[in-house]
Amino acid sequence: MKRKLLFLISSLIIFYPQELSARDLVKVVDAEDGVIDYVWRDSINKKGKIVWWRTERVRYGADGNLKTHLIVDFSGDCSNMSYRIQKVYNQISGEKILTPKRLVSASPESVGFSLLEYVCSPK
């Protein structure tokens, strides 16, 4: 019995999916309206000034219950601080929006600008 338990624990440690680990999430924005944006650090992919990344956006209500949980894929241009939403996955409803949105120039006070600053900065 001890051998089976040891084998099971060893297997879980070896095959644990690293992409699901909370240590890969970096809190980038904690807005006053309760929205928190995390960047999946291992999703950042840069080629020159163009960057692709994934965020996780959550919002809790006053009652402490989860109200919004989105996973959003972005692409951006670090040279002019603009971005485009590529895909949105609503983790609560299961809805997927796969149509790329228009290119948006991020204003310095926006969430988009904060996300771009993080993903465009040298690591």
Buried (B, 14 or more C-beta within 10 A) or exposed (E): EEEEEEEEEEEEEEEEEEEEEEEBBBEBBEEEEEBBBBBBBBBBEBEEEEBBBBBBBBBBEEEEEEEBBBBBBBBBBBEEBBBBBBBBBBBEEEEEBEEEEEEBEBEEEBBBBBBBBBBBEEE
